[in-house]
Amino acid sequence: MSGQQINRVSGRVVIVLSFTALVAVLSGYTQPPQADEGAAAHIFQLSIVALVPMVLLFPGNGGLEAALAKRATIGIFSRRLSSRLWSVVLP
């Protein structure tokens, strides 16, 4: 497997695991308080533990340079996304 393929796979895995952790946290706000941790808490913990090696692998294969090259596009997207999320949270 070439460095570019490893970079592509690790980048996608980072996104999927981050999204899984976010969904697990957001699902906790829709449920009433429980006496014990639910399945969402365990899913969150496992996704964060699996995220650590992927985050370490991603910059090691040149993914960091490619990501920084696209920084302007990512910045614009993140600002638009955060403004839309805040408009939903704070009507």
PDB file as gemmi writes it, atoms N, CA and C in Angstrom:
CRYST1    1.000    1.000    1.000  90.00  90.00  90.00 P 1                      
ATOM      1  N   MET A   1       0.843  -1.164   0.000  1.00  0.00           N  
ATOM      2  CA  MET A   1       0.000   0.000   0.000  1.00  0.00           C  
ATOM      3  C   MET A   1       0.897   1.238   0.000  1.00  0.00           C  
ATOM      4  N   SER A   2       0.617   2.173  -0.883  1.00  0.00           N  
ATOM      5  CA  SER A   2       1.459   3.362  -0.976  1.00  0.00           C  
ATOM      6  C   SER A   2       1.090   4.375   0.111  1.00  0.00           C  
ATOM      7  N   GLY A   3       1.960   5.334   0.269  1.00  0.00           N  
ATOM      8  CA  GLY A   3       1.724   6.372   1.271  1.00  0.00           C  
ATOM      9  C   GLY A   3       0.468   7.174   1.007  1.00  0.00           C  
ATOM     10  N   GLN A   4       0.176   7.409  -0.268  1.00  0.00           N  
ATOM     11  CA  GLN A   4      -1.026   8.166  -0.610  1.00  0.00           C  
ATOM     12  C   GLN A   4      -2.291   7.384  -0.258  1.00  0.00           C  
ATOM     13  N   GLN A   5      -2.289   6.085  -0.484  1.00  0.00           N  
ATOM     14  CA  GLN A   5      -3.449   5.269  -0.130  1.00  0.00           C  
ATOM     15  C   GLN A   5      -3.641   5.205   1.381  1.00  0.00           C  
ATOM     16  N   ILE A   6      -2.550   5.067   2.123  1.00  0.00           N  
ATOM     17  CA  ILE A   6      -2.630   5.054   3.583  1.00  0.00           C  
ATOM     18  C   ILE A   6      -3.168   6.390   4.074  1.00  0.00           C  
ATOM     19  N   ASN A   7      -2.698   7.465   3.476  1.00  0.00           N  
ATOM     20  CA  ASN A   7      -3.153   8.796   3.847  1.00  0.00           C  
ATOM     21  C   ASN A   7      -4.645   8.944   3.583  1.00  0.00           C  
ATOM     22  N   ARG A   8      -5.099   8.498   2.431  1.00  0.00           N  
ATOM     23  CA  ARG A   8      -6.513   8.607   2.064  1.00  0.00           C  
ATOM     24  C   ARG A   8      -7.389   7.803   3.022  1.00  0.00           C  
ATOM     25  N   VAL A   9      -6.980   6.573   3.313  1.00  0.00           N  
ATOM     26  CA  VAL A   9      -7.754   5.710   4.208  1.00  0.00           C  
ATOM     27  C   VAL A   9      -7.764   6.281   5.625  1.00  0.00           C  
ATOM     28  N   SER A  10      -6.608   6.693   6.132  1.00  0.00           N  
ATOM     29  CA  SER A  10      -6.558   7.216   7.492  1.00  0.00           C  
ATOM     30  C   SER A  10      -7.342   8.522   7.609  1.00  0.00           C  
ATOM     31  N   GLY A  11      -7.322   9.341   6.582  1.00  0.00           N  
ATOM     32  CA  GLY A  11      -8.119  10.574   6.611  1.00  0.00           C  
ATOM     33  C   GLY A  11      -9.604  10.292   6.666  1.00  0.00           C  
ATOM     34  N   ARG A  12     -10.051   9.312   5.899  1.00  0.00           N  
ATOM     35  CA  ARG A  12     -11.472   8.953   5.920  1.00  0.00           C  
ATOM     36  C   ARG A  12     -11.867   8.333   7.254  1.00  0.00           C  
ATOM     37  N   VAL A  13     -10.995   7.512   7.808  1.00  0.00           N  
ATOM     38  CA  VAL A  13     -11.289   6.888   9.099  1.00  0.00           C  
ATOM     39  C   VAL A  13     -11.375   7.955  10.190  1.00  0.00           C  
ATOM     40  N   VAL A  14     -10.515   8.947  10.141  1.00  0.00           N  
ATOM     41  CA  VAL A  14     -10.570  10.040  11.112  1.00  0.00           C  
ATOM     42  C   VAL A  14     -11.919  10.756  11.033  1.00  0.00           C  
ATOM     43  N   ILE A  15     -12.387  11.020   9.827  1.00  0.00           N  
ATOM     44  CA  ILE A  15     -13.669  11.703   9.666  1.00  0.00           C  
ATOM     45  C   ILE A  15     -14.816  10.837  10.174  1.00  0.00           C  
ATOM     46  N   VAL A  16     -14.817   9.557   9.836  1.00  0.00           N  
ATOM     47  CA  VAL A  16     -15.898   8.664  10.261  1.00  0.00           C  
ATOM     48  C   VAL A  16     -15.920   8.510  11.780  1.00  0.00           C  
ATOM     49  N   LEU A  17     -14.760   8.322  12.391  1.00  0.00           N  
ATOM     50  CA  LEU A  17     -14.717   8.166  13.843  1.00  0.00           C  
ATOM     51  C   LEU A  17     -15.101   9.454  14.563  1.00  0.00           C  
ATOM     52  N   SER A  18     -14.695  10.597  14.034  1.00  0.00           N  
ATOM     53  CA  SER A  18     -15.081  11.870  14.643  1.00  0.00           C  
ATOM     54  C   SER A  18     -16.586  12.080  14.548  1.00  0.00           C  
ATOM     55  N   PHE A  19     -17.154  11.759  13.398  1.00  0.00           N  
ATOM     56  CA  PHE A  19     -18.595  11.900  13.219  1.00  0.00           C  
ATOM     57  C   PHE A  19     -19.347  10.940  14.136  1.00  0.00           C  
ATOM     58  N   THR A  20     -18.835   9.722  14.302  1.00  0.00           N  
ATOM     59  CA  THR A  20     -19.459   8.753  15.204  1.00  0.00           C  
ATOM     60  C   THR A  20     -19.454   9.263  16.640  1.00  0.00           C  
ATOM     61  N   ALA A  21     -18.344   9.823  17.072  1.00  0.00           N  
ATOM     62  CA  ALA A  21     -18.268  10.375  18.426  1.00  0.00           C  
ATOM     63  C   ALA A  21     -19.235  11.540  18.591  1.00  0.00           C  
ATOM     64  N   LEU A  22     -19.341  12.396  17.583  1.00  0.00           N  
ATOM     65  CA  LEU A  22     -20.261  13.529  17.649  1.00  0.00           C  
ATOM     66  C   LEU A  22     -21.704  13.058  17.741  1.00  0.00           C  
ATOM     67  N   VAL A  23     -22.077  12.085  16.936  1.00  0.00           N  
ATOM     68  CA  VAL A  23     -23.444  11.556  16.969  1.00  0.00           C  
ATOM     69  C   VAL A  23     -23.734  10.900  18.322  1.00  0.00           C  
ATOM     70  N   ALA A  24     -22.755  10.205  18.888  1.00  0.00           N  
ATOM     71  CA  ALA A  24     -22.944   9.578  20.195  1.00  0.00           C  
ATOM     72  C   ALA A  24     -23.186  10.630  21.274  1.00  0.00           C  
ATOM     73  N   VAL A  25     -22.466  11.729  21.222  1.00  0.00           N  
ATOM     74  CA  VAL A  25     -22.656  12.795  22.205  1.00  0.00           C  
ATOM     75  C   VAL A  25     -24.012  13.472  22.011  1.00  0.00           C  
ATOM     76  N   LEU A  26     -24.348  13.772  20.761  1.00  0.00           N  
ATOM     77  CA  LEU A  26     -25.627  14.433  20.500  1.00  0.00           C  
ATOM     78  C   LEU A  26     -26.815  13.541  20.849  1.00  0.00           C  
ATOM     79  N   SER A  27     -26.673  12.239  20.701  1.00  0.00           N  
ATOM     80  CA  SER A  27     -27.774  11.338  21.068  1.00  0.00           C  
ATOM     81  C   SER A  27     -28.000  11.324  22.573  1.00  0.00           C  
ATOM     82  N   GLY A  28     -26.977  11.630  23.350  1.00  0.00           N  
ATOM     83  CA  GLY A  28     -27.136  11.693  24.800  1.00  0.00           C  
ATOM     84  C   GLY A  28     -28.017  12.835  25.249  1.00  0.00           C  
ATOM     85  N   TYR A  29     -28.095  13.893  24.451  1.00  0.00           N  
ATOM     86  CA  TYR A  29     -28.947  15.027  24.807  1.00  0.00           C  
ATOM     87  C   TYR A  29     -30.417  14.760  24.530  1.00  0.00           C  
ATOM     88  N   THR A  30     -30.720  13.739  23.746  1.00  0.00           N  
ATOM     89  CA  THR A  30     -32.115  13.445  23.420  1.00  0.00           C  
ATOM     90  C   THR A  30     -32.731  12.443  24.384  1.00  0.00           C  
ATOM     91  N   GLN A  31     -31.936  11.886  25.285  1.00  0.00           N  
ATOM     92  CA  GLN A  31     -32.416  10.871  26.211  1.00  0.00           C  
ATOM     93  C   GLN A  31     -32.473  11.441  27.628  1.00  0.00           C  
ATOM     94  N   PRO A  32     -33.393  10.942  28.440  1.00  0.00           N  
ATOM     95  CA  PRO A  32     -33.419  11.387  29.846  1.00  0.00           C  
ATOM     96  C   PRO A  32     -32.187  10.852  30.584  1.00  0.00           C  
ATOM     97  N   PRO A  33     -31.814  11.478  31.689  1.00  0.00           N  
ATOM     98  CA  PRO A  33     -30.654  11.006  32.455  1.00  0.00           C  
ATOM     99  C   PRO A  33     -30.848   9.557  32.911  1.00  0.00           C  
ATOM    100  N   GLN A  34     -29.776   8.790  32.824  1.00  0.00           N  
ATOM    101  CA  GLN A  34     -29.821   7.380  33.202  1.00  0.00           C  
ATOM    102  C   GLN A  34     -28.915   7.134  34.389  1.00  0.00           C  
ATOM    103  N   ALA A  35     -29.211   6.082  35.134  1.00  0.00           N  
ATOM    104  CA  ALA A  35     -28.395   5.744  36.303  1.00  0.00           C  
ATOM    105  C   ALA A  35     -27.035   5.204  35.891  1.00  0.00           C  
ATOM    106  N   ASP A  36     -26.982   4.517  34.751  1.00  0.00           N  
ATOM    107  CA  ASP A  36     -25.744   3.925  34.288  1.00  0.00           C  
ATOM    108  C   ASP A  36     -25.439   4.446  32.879  1.00  0.00           C  
ATOM    109  N   GLU A  37     -24.190   4.318  32.477  1.00  0.00           N  
ATOM    110  CA  GLU A  37     -23.831   4.716  31.115  1.00  0.00           C  
ATOM    111  C   GLU A  37     -24.578   3.857  30.112  1.00  0.00           C  
ATOM    112  N   GLY A  38     -24.972   4.467  29.038  1.00  0.00           N  
ATOM    113  CA  GLY A  38     -25.653   3.720  27.992  1.00  0.00           C  
ATOM    114  C   GLY A  38     -24.671   3.264  26.924  1.00  0.00           C  
ATOM    115  N   ALA A  39     -25.222   2.706  25.877  1.00  0.00           N  
ATOM    116  CA  ALA A  39     -24.402   2.224  24.772  1.00  0.00           C  
ATOM    117  C   ALA A  39     -23.706   3.377  24.054  1.00  0.00           C  
ATOM    118  N   ALA A  40     -24.357   4.543  24.010  1.00  0.00           N  
ATOM    119  CA  ALA A  40     -23.757   5.692  23.332  1.00  0.00           C  
ATOM    120  C   ALA A  40     -22.448   6.113  23.993  1.00  0.00           C  
ATOM    121  N   ALA A  41     -22.385   6.013  25.312  1.00  0.00           N  
ATOM    122  CA  ALA A  41     -21.150   6.376  26.018  1.00  0.00           C  
ATOM    123  C   ALA A  41     -20.014   5.421  25.654  1.00  0.00           C  
ATOM    124  N   HIS A  42     -20.340   4.154  25.530  1.00  0.00           N  
ATOM    125  CA  HIS A  42     -19.312   3.179  25.163  1.00  0.00           C  
ATOM    126  C   HIS A  42     -18.881   3.351  23.704  1.00  0.00           C  
ATOM    127  N   ILE A  43     -19.821   3.658  22.837  1.00  0.00           N  
ATOM    128  CA  ILE A  43     -19.483   3.918  21.436  1.00  0.00           C  
ATOM    129  C   ILE A  43     -18.574   5.134  21.336  1.00  0.00           C  
ATOM    130  N   PHE A  44     -18.877   6.182  22.113  1.00  0.00           N  
ATOM    131  CA  PHE A  44     -18.043   7.373  22.129  1.00  0.00           C  
ATOM    132  C   PHE A  44     -16.625   7.031  22.585  1.00  0.00           C  
ATOM    133  N   GLN A  45     -16.516   6.289  23.668  1.00  0.00           N  
ATOM    134  CA  GLN A  45     -15.203   5.940  24.203  1.00  0.00           C  
ATOM    135  C   GLN A  45     -14.389   5.111  23.209  1.00  0.00           C  
ATOM    136  N   LEU A  46     -15.033   4.144  22.583  1.00  0.00           N  
ATOM    137  CA  LEU A  46     -14.325   3.308  21.608  1.00  0.00           C  
ATOM    138  C   LEU A  46     -13.901   4.102  20.376  1.00  0.00           C  
ATOM    139  N   SER A  47     -14.754   5.030  19.932  1.00  0.00           N  
ATOM    140  CA  SER A  47     -14.390   5.818  18.752  1.00  0.00           C  
ATOM    141  C   SER A  47     -13.230   6.769  19.058  1.00  0.00           C  
ATOM    142  N   ILE A  48     -13.172   7.311  20.253  1.00  0.00           N  
ATOM    143  CA  ILE A  48     -12.060   8.190  20.621  1.00  0.00           C  
ATOM    144  C   ILE A  48     -10.768   7.389  20.758  1.00  0.00           C  
ATOM    145  N   VAL A  49     -10.848   6.200  21.339  1.00  0.00           N  
ATOM    146  CA  VAL A  49      -9.648   5.358  21.471  1.00  0.00           C  
ATOM    147  C   VAL A  49      -9.139   4.944  20.094  1.00  0.00           C  
ATOM    148  N   ALA A  50     -10.041   4.626  19.173  1.00  0.00           N  
ATOM    149  CA  ALA A  50      -9.630   4.242  17.819  1.00  0.00           C  
ATOM    150  C   ALA A  50      -9.143   5.445  17.014  1.00  0.00           C  
ATOM    151  N   LEU A  51      -9.568   6.628  17.401  1.00  0.00           N  
ATOM    152  CA  LEU A  51      -9.183   7.844  16.683  1.00  0.00           C  
ATOM    153  C   LEU A  51      -7.717   8.212  16.912  1.00  0.00           C  
ATOM    154  N   VAL A  52      -7.190   7.894  18.075  1.00  0.00           N  
ATOM    155  CA  VAL A  52      -5.818   8.294  18.421  1.00  0.00           C  
ATOM    156  C   VAL A  52      -4.785   7.743  17.433  1.00  0.00           C  
ATOM    157  N   PRO A  53      -4.770   6.432  17.115  1.00  0.00           N  
ATOM    158  CA  PRO A  53      -3.758   5.963  16.153  1.00  0.00           C  
ATOM    159  C   PRO A  53      -3.953   6.539  14.755  1.00  0.00           C  
ATOM    160  N   MET A  54      -5.194   6.777  14.377  1.00  0.00           N  
ATOM    161  CA  MET A  54      -5.443   7.333  13.044  1.00  0.00           C  
ATOM    162  C   MET A  54      -4.944   8.770  12.948  1.00  0.00           C  
ATOM    163  N   VAL A  55      -5.116   9.529  14.011  1.00  0.00           N  
ATOM    164  CA  VAL A  55      -4.628  10.906  14.012  1.00  0.00           C  
ATOM    165  C   VAL A  55      -3.103  10.921  13.973  1.00  0.00           C  
ATOM    166  N   LEU A  56      -2.472   9.970  14.620  1.00  0.00           N  
ATOM    167  CA  LEU A  56      -1.009   9.890  14.577  1.00  0.00           C  
ATOM    168  C   LEU A  56      -0.510   9.400  13.223  1.00  0.00           C  
ATOM    169  N   LEU A  57      -1.282   8.568  12.543  1.00  0.00           N  
ATOM    170  CA  LEU A  57      -0.886   8.040  11.250  1.00  0.00           C  
ATOM    171  C   LEU A  57      -1.068   9.064  10.129  1.00  0.00           C  
ATOM    172  N   PHE A  58      -2.105   9.888  10.230  1.00  0.00           N  
ATOM    173  CA  PHE A  58      -2.443  10.832   9.164  1.00  0.00           C  
ATOM    174  C   PHE A  58      -1.318  11.824   8.864  1.00  0.00           C  
ATOM    175  N   PRO A  59      -0.760  12.554   9.854  1.00  0.00           N  
ATOM    176  CA  PRO A  59       0.314  13.496   9.505  1.00  0.00           C  
ATOM    177  C   PRO A  59       1.616  12.814   9.117  1.00  0.00           C  
ATOM    178  N   GLY A  60       1.820  11.585   9.550  1.00  0.00           N  
ATOM    179  CA  GLY A  60       3.051  10.879   9.241  1.00  0.00           C  
ATOM    180  C   GLY A  60       3.183  10.507   7.774  1.00  0.00           C  
ATOM    181  N   ASN A  61       2.101  10.530   7.028  1.00  0.00           N  
ATOM    182  CA  ASN A  61       2.128  10.145   5.625  1.00  0.00           C  
ATOM    183  C   ASN A  61       1.946  11.323   4.682  1.00  0.00           C  
ATOM    184  N   GLY A  62       2.197  12.508   5.141  1.00  0.00           N  
ATOM    185  CA  GLY A  62       2.076  13.666   4.273  1.00  0.00           C  
ATOM    186  C   GLY A  62       0.673  14.230   4.212  1.00  0.00           C  
ATOM    187  N   GLY A  63      -0.236  13.706   4.985  1.00  0.00           N  
ATOM    188  CA  GLY A  63      -1.611  14.193   4.980  1.00  0.00           C  
ATOM    189  C   GLY A  63      -1.742  15.576   5.582  1.00  0.00           C  
ATOM    190  N   LEU A  64      -0.844  15.893   6.497  1.00  0.00           N  
ATOM    191  CA  LEU A  64      -0.911  17.200   7.133  1.00  0.00           C  
ATOM    192  C   LEU A  64      -0.598  18.306   6.142  1.00  0.00           C  
ATOM    193  N   GLU A  65       0.377  18.093   5.299  1.00  0.00           N  
ATOM    194  CA  GLU A  65       0.711  19.117   4.304  1.00  0.00           C  
ATOM    195  C   GLU A  65      -0.442  19.323   3.327  1.00  0.00           C  
ATOM    196  N   ALA A  66      -1.058  18.235   2.907  1.00  0.00           N  
ATOM    197  CA  ALA A  66      -2.199  18.352   1.985  1.00  0.00           C  
ATOM    198  C   ALA A  66      -3.374  19.034   2.661  1.00  0.00           C  
ATOM    199  N   ALA A  67      -3.581  18.727   3.936  1.00  0.00           N  
ATOM    200  CA  ALA A  67      -4.690  19.350   4.662  1.00  0.00           C  
ATOM    201  C   ALA A  67      -4.442  20.844   4.860  1.00  0.00           C  
ATOM    202  N   LEU A  68      -3.201  21.211   5.146  1.00  0.00           N  
ATOM    203  CA  LEU A  68      -2.899  22.629   5.327  1.00  0.00           C  
ATOM    204  C   LEU A  68      -3.000  23.398   4.016  1.00  0.00           C  
ATOM    205  N   ALA A  69      -2.751  22.717   2.905  1.00  0.00           N  
ATOM    206  CA  ALA A  69      -2.876  23.372   1.608  1.00  0.00           C  
ATOM    207  C   ALA A  69      -4.335  23.719   1.302  1.00  0.00           C  
ATOM    208  N   LYS A  70      -5.245  22.949   1.858  1.00  0.00           N  
ATOM    209  CA  LYS A  70      -6.671  23.196   1.652  1.00  0.00           C  
ATOM    210  C   LYS A  70      -7.286  23.965   2.818  1.00  0.00           C  
ATOM    211  N   ARG A  71      -6.473  24.620   3.603  1.00  0.00           N  
ATOM    212  CA  ARG A  71      -6.920  25.283   4.818  1.00  0.00           C  
ATOM    213  C   ARG A  71      -7.959  26.355   4.563  1.00  0.00           C  
ATOM    214  N   ALA A  72      -7.823  27.113   3.497  1.00  0.00           N  
ATOM    215  CA  ALA A  72      -8.771  28.182   3.215  1.00  0.00           C  
ATOM    216  C   ALA A  72     -10.164  27.620   2.960  1.00  0.00           C  
ATOM    217  N   THR A  73     -10.237  26.552   2.187  1.00  0.00           N  
ATOM    218  CA  THR A  73     -11.529  25.931   1.897  1.00  0.00           C  
ATOM    219  C   THR A  73     -12.143  25.350   3.159  1.00  0.00           C  
ATOM    220  N   ILE A  74     -11.348  24.705   3.965  1.00  0.00           N  
ATOM    221  CA  ILE A  74     -11.844  24.110   5.200  1.00  0.00           C  
ATOM    222  C   ILE A  74     -12.301  25.206   6.156  1.00  0.00           C  
ATOM    223  N   GLY A  75     -11.570  26.307   6.211  1.00  0.00           N  
ATOM    224  CA  GLY A  75     -11.943  27.415   7.082  1.00  0.00           C  
ATOM    225  C   GLY A  75     -13.284  28.023   6.701  1.00  0.00           C  
ATOM    226  N   ILE A  76     -13.500  28.213   5.420  1.00  0.00           N  
ATOM    227  CA  ILE A  76     -14.775  28.770   4.961  1.00  0.00           C  
ATOM    228  C   ILE A  76     -15.906  27.812   5.273  1.00  0.00           C  
ATOM    229  N   PHE A  77     -15.700  26.516   5.010  1.00  0.00           N  
ATOM    230  CA  PHE A  77     -16.732  25.522   5.294  1.00  0.00           C  
ATOM    231  C   PHE A  77     -17.047  25.470   6.782  1.00  0.00           C  
ATOM    232  N   SER A  78     -16.016  25.484   7.632  1.00  0.00           N  
ATOM    233  CA  SER A  78     -16.251  25.379   9.073  1.00  0.00           C  
ATOM    234  C   SER A  78     -16.951  26.619   9.612  1.00  0.00           C  
ATOM    235  N   ARG A  79     -16.633  27.791   9.070  1.00  0.00           N  
ATOM    236  CA  ARG A  79     -17.340  28.995   9.513  1.00  0.00           C  
ATOM    237  C   ARG A  79     -18.806  28.947   9.120  1.00  0.00           C  
ATOM    238  N   ARG A  80     -19.094  28.487   7.913  1.00  0.00           N  
ATOM    239  CA  ARG A  80     -20.494  28.383   7.481  1.00  0.00           C  
ATOM    240  C   ARG A  80     -21.241  27.353   8.313  1.00  0.00           C  
ATOM    241  N   LEU A  81     -20.608  26.220   8.565  1.00  0.00           N  
ATOM    242  CA  LEU A  81     -21.251  25.174   9.349  1.00  0.00           C  
ATOM    243  C   LEU A  81     -21.504  25.637  10.778  1.00  0.00           C  
ATOM    244  N   SER A  82     -20.528  26.271  11.398  1.00  0.00           N  
ATOM    245  CA  SER A  82     -20.711  26.725  12.770  1.00  0.00           C  
ATOM    246  C   SER A  82     -21.773  27.814  12.862  1.00  0.00           C  
ATOM    247  N   SER A  83     -21.844  28.703  11.877  1.00  0.00           N  
ATOM    248  CA  SER A  83     -22.884  29.736  11.932  1.00  0.00           C  
ATOM    249  C   SER A  83     -24.267  29.122  11.769  1.00  0.00           C  
ATOM    250  N   ARG A  84     -24.383  28.101  10.936  1.00  0.00           N  
ATOM    251  CA  ARG A  84     -25.678  27.438  10.781  1.00  0.00           C  
ATOM    252  C   ARG A  84     -26.055  26.676  12.046  1.00  0.00           C  
ATOM    253  N   LEU A  85     -25.086  26.005  12.668  1.00  0.00           N  
ATOM    254  CA  LEU A  85     -25.366  25.279  13.910  1.00  0.00           C  
ATOM    255  C   LEU A  85     -25.777  26.238  15.021  1.00  0.00           C  
ATOM    256  N   TRP A  86     -25.101  27.371  15.134  1.00  0.00           N  
ATOM    257  CA  TRP A  86     -25.464  28.335  16.160  1.00  0.00           C  
ATOM    258  C   TRP A  86     -26.827  28.943  15.887  1.00  0.00           C  
ATOM    259  N   SER A  87     -27.201  29.099  14.632  1.00  0.00           N  
ATOM    260  CA  SER A  87     -28.527  29.643  14.351  1.00  0.00           C  
ATOM    261  C   SER A  87     -29.618  28.650  14.730  1.00  0.00           C  
ATOM    262  N   VAL A  88     -29.304  27.359  14.734  1.00  0.00           N  
ATOM    263  CA  VAL A  88     -30.273  26.359  15.181  1.00  0.00           C  
ATOM    264  C   VAL A  88     -30.324  26.303  16.702  1.00  0.00           C  
ATOM    265  N   VAL A  89     -29.152  26.370  17.345  1.00  0.00           N  
ATOM    266  CA  VAL A  89     -29.088  26.277  18.796  1.00  0.00           C  
ATOM    267  C   VAL A  89     -29.624  27.527  19.468  1.00  0.00           C  
ATOM    268  N   LEU A  90     -29.278  28.682  18.937  1.00  0.00           N  
ATOM    269  CA  LEU A  90     -29.708  29.958  19.512  1.00  0.00           C  
ATOM    270  C   LEU A  90     -30.630  30.692  18.529  1.00  0.00           C  
ATOM    271  N   PRO A  91     -31.916  30.338  18.547  1.00  0.00           N  
ATOM    272  CA  PRO A  91     -32.826  30.985  17.575  1.00  0.00           C  
ATOM    273  C   PRO A  91     -33.082  32.443  17.870  1.00  0.00           C  
TER     274      PRO A  91                                                      
END                                                                             
